[in-house]
Amino acid sequence: MKELLDRMFLYAPEGNAGGGDGEQDQEATDDKGAEQDAPVDEKAPETVPYGRFKEVNQRLADATKALNKVNADAKKRAEEQAKEQGKFEELYQTEAQARVAAESRLMRLEVGIEMGLPLTLIDRLQGSTSEELKADAEQLKELIPEGKRSDTPNADPRRKKSGALDITNMSPEEIRQNTAKLLEQAKG
């Protein structure tokens, strides 16, 4: 690493910029600060010309800018991915809550219709399982007099009233002939 820095910052036409192996020898001192004799390299490092120093510093500044830009772009991408992941999690939570609410509503409708409750009371059923909903429906059913159950849906909506006309099996001519009966049947 030191050799790379020496080559980057020092310019020596002979290729001997750092004097030998690239390390500078310094005089050693003991704990008391007294100088001891240490081997000193005979050849001192050459000075770096200002033009070369300026060029190397400019390259270092350009490399630092490029590295900062790459780091900023990576950080921005990571933040966008985290934000997008958060959106997906939020969307998943919303959809999961909607699904649970729809399943709960469907279960209340099935139990309410099965138990013969009026449509206005089906949404008032309390419970999270069909057994709990059936028990609540029984309690509500006991509170409603028999004559007041006019809007109770049939357990099977495809079940026909006796004497009712079915236009699915009629020809257009038969429908025209039975128009009055069909209108009366539709009213009620």
N, C-alpha and C positions, 0 to 999 in steps of 0.2 A: 504494500500500500504506500509506504514511504517512498519507494522507488518511483511509483507512478506519479506521486505529487512532485517529486524532484524533477522528473522529466517534464511535467506539465508547467512548472513555474520557473525552472532554470533553463537557460539556454547556454550550451557549451558546444562550440564547433568541434572540439576534439572528442566529444562524447564522454568527458570526464568532469561533469558539472559538480558533483558533490564531493569529489576528491576520494577516489578509491571505490568503496562499496556503497556510496551514497549516504553514509552516516557521518555526521560531523563529530570529531573528537573534541571533548571539552576538558578543561583542567578539573581534576577531582578535588573536592574539598572535604575535610573531615568535619565532625560535629561542632568543633570549636571555631570553624571558619578559617583555619590556617590552610594555606595552599600547600599541596603536595606536588611533587614532580610527577607528571603524567605524560605519556607519549603524545606528542602533538604532530599532526600531519604536516609535512613540510610544505605541501602545496595548498594554499588557501583557495576556497571556491571563488570563481570569477563572478563579477557583478552581472546582473541581468540588465540588458539594455531596456530603456523605457518603452520603446516600440513593442518589444516582445512582451514585456510586463502588461502593457495596455491590451495587447491582443489576447493574451491568456485570460486576463480579467474579464474582457468582453465575452469570450467564449464561455467562461464560468457563469457570467450573468445571464447569457442566452440560455444555457443549459438549465439554470435555476428557474428562469421564466417558463421554459417548456415543461419542466417537472411540476411546477406549481399549477400550470394549466391542466396537465394530465390528472393531477390529484383533485383539482376542482371539478373537472368533468366526471371523474369516478365518483366523487362525493355527490354530485348532482344526480347522476344515474341511480345511485343507491337510495337517495331520498325519494326520487320518483318511483322507484320500485316499491319502496316501503309505503308510499302514499297509495299506489295502485293496489298493493296487497291489502291495505286498510279498506279501500273501497270494495274489494271483492269480499272481504270478511263482513263488512256492513251489509252488502247486498245479500250475502248468504244468510245472515241473521234475520234480515227483513223477510226473505222468502221462507225461511224456516218458521218464523212466527205466523206468517200468512197461512202456511200449510197446516200448522197446528190448529189455528182458528177455524179453518175450513173443515178439518176433520171433526173438530168438536161440534160445530154447527150441524154437520151431516149426522153425527151420532145422536144429537138432540132431536133432529127431525125424524130420524128412523124410530127412536123410542117413542116420541110423542105421537106419531102416526099409529104405531103398533098399539099403544095404550089408549088410543081414541081421544086424545086431548084436542081442544080447539087450537087453531093456528096461533091465536093471540097469546096462548099460554106456553107454547112449545119453547119459545125463547127464554122463558123464565125457569126452565128446568135447571137444577143445580146438581153437579156431580162430574166426576172425571171418567168414570167407567159406566158401562151400560147398566150394570146392576144398581149403581147409585142413582142413575137417571130414572130407572124403572121404579125404584122405591119412591123417589120424589114425585114421579108422574102419578103413582097410586094415591099419594096424599093429596095432590091437586085435583085428581079426578073425584075424590070423595067430597070435595068442597063445591063441585059444580052440580046443580040439579040436572036430572036427566033431560028435561025439556029445553034446557039452555044450550045444549051442545049442537047448535045448528051449523056451525062452521067447521065441524070435525071432519077432517079428510078421511076418505076411505082408506083402508089398509092397502087395497090394490086399486090405484086410480084407473086402471083399464077395465075394472069391473063395471058392467053396464046395469043401468036401472031396468027393471022389468018393463017391457013394452016400449023401450026406447028404440028409435030408429037409428040405424047405422048407415051413414052415407058412403062409407068406404066400399060397400058391396053393391051400391045402387048405380044404375045407369043414369045418365043425365035426364032422361025422360022421367024416370021414377022420382028423381029429386024434384023436378018441376011439379009433378003431381002431388007430392007430399010437402010442398013448401009451407003450407000453413001449419002442419004438424011439427015440422022441423023448427020453425020460428017459435012456436009455443014451447017446444022442448028446450030450446036454447034459453028462453026467458026463465024457465024454471022450475 
